[in-house]
């Protein structure tokens, strides 16, 4: 295939979809160009990051070209929602990072391929032993740290009152500032600047990893939407709302990328009730799934007390990912998807 990948946008998504993808495509025998915005007639496939896609322009020049938008967004920093939706509907396919993102974007395009946004990091062997102090690790956006509050924050505070633990949080301090909202009060915290090098320098030393995607919902809102309704409001209670119902919020772009990093570093993880996490983690076997304060606390306790459990669940998680959704398998799935689209378009043009 002759493929052009066009974008001027730099992000974690473009690192995976552009910088890491191009060498793999070249190695597999495909002809690749980057940022050729004027010669679409020369290519079979054009790939764009969402922020600067020009699907309609490419198809105007070359009606046979297959166009895909990588990590599509309904909004961008330029606030071009209308344009983005038109581009998504005009594209031959969308490349997304999770089942959450795929499900949301089906309304704009029916051809969607999941390409997990896994950073290409080196694998590290890890053997867990009994320790005097357990390091609980986090890496990701500062927003997810803010979302520790209230449940994970409280669970960490409870754990710190019983066990010697530290929290190591790796995020972009230089760009976003120091984490202040919902910080656990009675636990030593090490704030680490995010970088690829620090995956190995610091994060690899963690004994337990936290991967949270849920966004807190204010208690008043939760009570309002799950209360028992009576009298004139009884009609609206046909769905049997109850205080014990789960009410969970998370971004449509939630994905398992942070899970992957911990898996390759040999670190057992605890995650929450988001689809990608529940799809990859088998609770108690390859990690733990938690939602409540008690759920997070119980999972931490089990992992803190047992190095054998930490070894077992981290090994099982890495084995599942390597054998099912590794970067290589991820790439093979994408190439197969593109080849099928091209063959379908060739077949349709011959019939026409």
Phi, psi and omega per residue, in radians:
X1 nan 2.559 3.001
X2 -1.797 2.038 -2.995
X3 -2.199 2.356 3.002
X4 -1.991 2.331 3.102
X5 -2.035 2.019 -3.040
X6 -2.051 2.167 2.981
X7 -2.962 2.588 3.007
X8 -1.962 0.202 -3.022
X9 -1.720 2.353 3.106
X10 -1.966 2.151 -3.135
X11 -2.817 3.097 3.051
X12 -1.084 -0.623 3.113
X13 -1.155 -0.754 -3.139
X14 -1.220 -0.478 3.065
X15 -1.046 -0.751 -3.134
X16 -1.379 -0.805 -3.010
X17 -1.376 -0.349 -3.102
X18 -2.060 -1.157 -3.018
X19 -1.093 -0.731 -3.126
X20 -1.461 -0.537 -3.072
X21 -1.304 -0.680 -3.059
X22 -1.000 -0.866 3.128
X23 -1.055 -0.606 3.118
X24 -1.179 -0.710 3.107
X25 -1.129 -0.738 3.122
X26 -1.121 -0.781 -3.130
X27 -1.081 -0.549 -3.122
X28 -1.496 0.074 2.992
X29 1.768 0.144 -3.121
X30 -1.614 2.653 3.105
X31 -1.596 2.137 -2.998
X32 -2.146 2.398 2.989
X33 -2.230 2.643 3.123
X34 -2.171 2.336 3.080
X35 0.981 0.856 2.952
X36 -1.841 1.710 -2.999
X37 -1.628 0.062 -2.994
X38 -2.181 -0.089 -3.010
X39 -2.204 0.866 -3.084
X40 -1.132 -0.360 3.124
X41 -1.172 -0.245 -3.090
X42 -1.597 -0.034 -2.988
X43 -2.150 2.696 3.039
X44 -1.523 -0.581 -3.044
X45 -2.382 2.422 3.013
X46 -2.165 2.225 3.132
X47 -2.028 2.376 -3.117
X48 -2.282 2.519 2.856
X49 -1.320 2.665 -2.975
X50 -1.062 -0.593 -3.008
X51 -1.131 -0.485 -3.088
X52 -2.391 0.625 3.136
X53 -1.235 2.594 3.044
X54 -2.433 1.045 -3.134
X55 -1.041 -0.805 -3.072
X56 -1.124 -0.668 3.108
X57 -1.171 -0.729 3.138
X58 -1.116 -0.728 -3.117
X59 -1.265 -0.492 3.077
X60 -1.135 -0.674 3.131
X61 -1.374 -0.652 -3.076
X62 -2.413 1.603 -3.093
X63 -1.044 -0.359 -3.097
X64 -1.569 -0.134 -3.074
X65 -1.235 2.494 3.060
X66 -1.592 2.119 -3.096
X67 -1.986 2.322 3.106
X68 -2.274 2.519 3.075
X69 -1.883 2.179 -3.081
X70 -1.663 2.335 -3.106
X71 0.880 1.012 -3.059
X72 -1.117 2.567 3.140
X73 -2.261 2.512 3.018
X74 -1.355 -0.476 3.066
X75 -2.263 2.756 3.111
X76 -2.406 3.023 3.096
X77 -0.985 -0.415 3.130
X78 -1.546 -0.008 3.110
X79 0.974 0.942 -3.104
X80 -1.948 0.968 -3.045
X81 -1.025 -0.849 -3.116
X82 -1.024 -0.783 3.130
X83 -1.120 -0.756 -3.110
X84 -1.063 -0.718 -3.134
X85 -1.167 -0.716 3.084
X86 -1.075 -0.718 3.125
X87 -1.119 -0.755 -3.140
X88 -1.101 -0.693 -3.133
X89 -1.257 -0.445 3.130
X90 -1.477 -0.356 -3.088
X91 -1.218 2.701 3.053
X92 -1.336 -0.478 3.103
X93 -2.812 2.856 3.038
X94 -2.067 2.448 3.089
X95 -1.868 2.033 -3.064
X96 -2.106 3.001 -3.015
X97 -1.873 0.001 -3.057
X98 -2.939 2.931 3.066
X99 -1.223 -0.492 3.076
X100 -1.096 -0.821 -3.109
X101 -1.195 -0.696 3.131
X102 -1.064 -0.827 -3.085
X103 -1.067 -0.733 -3.124
X104 -1.149 -0.666 -3.009
X105 -1.552 -0.071 3.064
X106 -0.994 -0.437 -3.126
X107 -1.176 -0.322 -3.108
X108 -1.878 -0.413 -3.101
X109 -2.793 2.335 -3.099
X110 -1.551 -0.251 3.111
X111 -1.741 1.801 -3.080
X112 -2.336 2.320 3.077
X113 -2.021 2.369 3.060
X114 -1.509 2.124 3.069
X115 -2.184 1.740 -3.029
X116 -1.052 2.304 -3.102
X117 -1.437 1.185 -3.120
X118 -1.630 2.125 3.064
X119 -1.174 2.470 -3.073
X120 -1.446 1.452 -3.114
X121 -1.858 2.745 -3.133
X122 -1.342 2.523 3.131
X123 -1.352 2.497 3.109
X124 -2.214 2.338 3.085
X125 -1.367 2.432 -3.104
X126 -2.447 2.291 3.059
X127 -2.097 2.143 -3.097
X128 -1.596 2.375 3.132
X129 -2.253 2.956 3.018
X130 -1.126 2.436 -3.084
X131 -2.399 2.700 3.075
X132 -1.283 -0.524 -3.141
X133 -2.384 2.289 -3.130
X134 -1.714 2.332 3.097
X135 -1.755 2.137 3.046
X136 -1.744 2.142 -3.005
X137 -1.893 2.610 3.047
X138 -2.427 2.487 2.947
X139 -2.479 2.519 3.141
X140 2.536 -2.723 -3.084
X141 -1.377 2.630 3.089
X142 -1.096 -0.515 3.132
X143 -1.013 -0.730 3.136
X144 -1.177 -0.508 3.030
X145 -1.176 -0.749 3.076
X146 -1.014 -0.584 -3.117
X147 -1.368 0.002 2.959
X148 -1.007 -0.624 -3.087
X149 -1.419 2.323 0.135
X150 -1.736 -0.362 -2.887
X151 -1.251 -0.916 -3.102
X152 -1.193 -0.667 3.084
X153 -0.975 -0.863 -3.123
X154 -1.128 -0.717 3.124
X155 -1.080 -0.723 3.120
X156 -1.137 -0.700 3.115
X157 -1.119 -0.703 3.096
X158 -1.133 -0.750 3.136
X159 -1.101 -0.754 -3.085
X160 -1.151 -0.382 3.108
X161 -1.391 -0.208 -3.107
X162 -2.012 -0.504 -3.042
X163 -2.283 2.616 3.042
X164 -1.332 1.838 -3.095
X165 -2.363 2.748 2.979
X166 -2.264 2.668 3.040
X167 -1.945 2.126 3.061
X168 -1.872 2.033 -3.086
X169 -1.993 2.062 -3.127
X170 -1.903 2.049 -3.111
X171 -2.706 3.112 -3.048
X172 -1.506 1.440 -3.096
X173 -1.163 -0.683 -3.105
X174 -1.064 -0.660 -3.089
X175 -1.549 -0.656 -2.955
X176 -1.877 -0.185 -3.095
X177 1.481 3.005 -3.058
X178 -1.362 2.461 3.119
X179 -1.134 2.198 -3.109
X180 -2.272 -0.455 -3.048
X181 -1.501 2.132 3.070
X182 1.318 0.384 -3.141
X183 -1.238 2.242 3.098
X184 -1.013 2.465 -2.970
X185 -1.515 -0.546 -2.966
X186 -1.997 0.531 -3.127
X187 -2.318 2.428 3.107
X188 -1.238 2.279 -3.093
X189 -2.124 2.334 3.057
X190 -1.926 2.063 3.125
X191 -1.607 2.134 -3.014
X192 -2.117 2.278 3.092
X193 -1.158 2.290 3.131
X194 -1.189 2.355 2.979
X195 -2.896 2.776 3.106
X196 -1.099 -0.663 -3.135
X197 -1.104 -0.596 -3.085
X198 -1.320 -0.203 2.940
X199 -0.968 -0.762 -3.038
X200 -1.563 -0.573 -3.086
X201 -1.291 -0.655 -3.046
X202 -2.160 -0.971 -3.010
X203 -1.030 -0.616 -3.120
X204 -1.100 -0.263 -3.137
X205 -1.535 -0.099 -3.137
X206 -1.193 2.587 3.106
X207 -1.693 -0.448 -3.140
X208 -2.460 2.429 3.109
X209 -1.947 2.490 3.070
X210 -1.910 2.211 3.064
X211 -2.220 1.723 -3.119
X212 -1.962 2.392 3.085
X213 -2.149 -0.296 -3.111
X214 -1.159 2.548 3.100
X215 -1.902 2.228 -3.088
X216 -1.022 2.546 3.046
X217 -2.014 2.276 -3.114
X218 -1.016 2.465 -3.047
X219 -1.022 -0.677 -3.132
X220 -1.093 -0.694 3.120
X221 -1.180 -0.738 3.121
X222 -1.070 -0.757 3.122
X223 -1.119 -0.672 -3.123
X224 -1.113 -0.702 -3.046
X225 -1.495 -0.183 -3.134
X226 -2.126 0.172 -3.067
X227 -1.276 2.780 3.002
X228 -1.276 2.238 -3.124
X229 -1.874 2.400 -3.106
X230 -2.342 3.072 3.065
X231 1.055 -2.296 -3.064
X232 -1.158 -0.273 -3.137
X233 -1.655 0.054 -3.049
X234 -1.041 -0.567 3.136
X235 -0.972 -0.629 -3.066
X236 -1.405 -0.066 3.131
X237 -1.722 0.334 3.129
X238 -1.121 -0.307 3.130
X239 -1.616 0.116 3.035
X240 1.090 0.798 3.088
X241 -1.015 2.505 -3.123
X242 -2.652 2.663 -3.137
X243 -1.036 -0.462 -3.096
X244 -1.463 -0.018 3.141
X245 -1.131 2.583 2.985
X246 -1.389 2.366 3.047
X247 -2.246 1.861 -2.972
X248 -2.144 2.347 3.121
X249 -2.149 2.400 3.045
X250 -2.759 2.775 -3.124
X251 -1.213 2.587 3.099
X252 -1.154 -0.347 -3.136
X253 -1.601 0.172 3.072
X254 -0.960 2.497 -3.055
X255 -2.745 2.950 -3.062
X256 -1.594 0.333 -3.070
X257 -1.016 -0.716 -3.124
X258 -1.266 -0.507 3.046
X259 -1.062 -0.744 -3.086
X260 -1.017 -0.789 -3.095
X261 -1.033 -0.849 3.120
X262 -1.051 -0.677 -3.113
X263 -1.092 -0.678 -3.103
X264 -1.337 -0.318 3.095
X265 -1.656 0.014 3.083
X266 1.291 0.543 -3.071
X267 -1.918 2.207 3.101
X268 -1.228 2.562 -3.042
X269 -2.218 2.763 2.957
X270 -2.091 2.278 3.114
X271 -2.301 -3.074 -3.024
X272 -2.017 -2.964 -2.980
X273 -1.424 0.756 3.059
X274 -1.722 2.614 -3.007
X275 -0.955 -0.795 -3.113
X276 -1.060 -0.719 3.132
X277 -1.139 -0.779 -3.133
X278 -1.221 -0.399 3.095
X279 -1.296 -0.600 -3.020
X280 -1.715 -0.640 -3.061
X281 -1.674 2.181 2.983
X282 -1.643 1.949 -2.985
X283 -0.971 2.224 3.122
X284 1.474 -0.257 -3.123
X285 -1.911 -0.788 -3.137
X286 -2.183 0.396 -3.129
X287 2.553 -2.954 3.126
X288 -2.322 2.537 3.079
X289 -1.964 2.280 -3.086
X290 -2.482 2.724 3.095
X291 -2.372 -0.830 -3.091
X292 -1.446 2.920 3.019
X293 -0.963 -0.815 -3.098
X294 -1.131 -0.648 3.124
X295 -1.126 -0.782 3.099
X296 -1.122 -0.765 -3.100
X297 -1.128 -0.772 -3.128
X298 -1.092 -0.718 3.133
X299 -1.130 -0.752 3.106
X300 -1.068 -0.791 -3.128
X301 -0.998 -0.809 -3.106
X302 -1.081 -0.757 -3.118
X303 -1.255 -0.639 3.109
X304 -1.110 -0.751 -3.057
X305 -1.284 -0.405 -2.987
X306 -2.270 1.799 3.029
X307 -1.122 -0.510 3.096
X308 -1.104 -0.708 3.101
X309 -1.152 -0.706 3.116
X310 -1.075 -0.739 3.096
X311 -1.103 -0.781 -3.041
X312 -1.165 -0.863 -3.058
X313 -1.246 -0.597 3.112
X314 -1.194 -0.680 3.084
X315 -1.137 -0.736 3.135
X316 -1.135 -0.684 3.129
X317 -1.141 -0.826 3.135
X318 -1.075 -0.714 3.135
X319 -1.090 -0.761 3.134
X320 -1.094 -0.826 -3.102
X321 -1.149 -0.793 -3.122
X322 -1.099 -0.588 -3.075
X323 -1.608 -0.199 -3.028
X324 -2.133 -0.831 -3.034
X325 -2.343 0.634 3.124
X326 -1.090 2.951 3.097
X327 -1.037 -0.714 3.125
X328 -1.123 -0.796 3.123
X329 -1.164 -0.652 3.055
X330 -0.993 -0.836 -3.134
X331 -1.145 -0.786 3.135
X332 -1.042 -0.672 3.121
X333 -1.128 -0.699 3.130
X334 -1.142 -0.825 -3.134
X335 -1.072 -0.748 3.109
X336 -1.069 -0.702 3.115
X337 -1.092 -0.797 -3.138
X338 -1.110 -0.750 -3.137
X339 -1.095 -0.676 3.111
X340 -1.149 -0.690 3.118
X341 -1.117 -0.746 3.139
X342 -1.135 -0.790 3.141
X343 -1.106 -0.641 3.112
X344 -1.151 -0.740 -3.140
X345 -1.167 -0.654 3.098
X346 -1.123 -0.769 3.120
X347 -1.094 -0.712 3.135
X348 -1.147 -0.672 -3.123
X349 -1.206 -0.592 3.112
X350 -1.196 -0.702 3.121
X351 -1.153 -0.618 3.136
X352 -1.250 nan nan
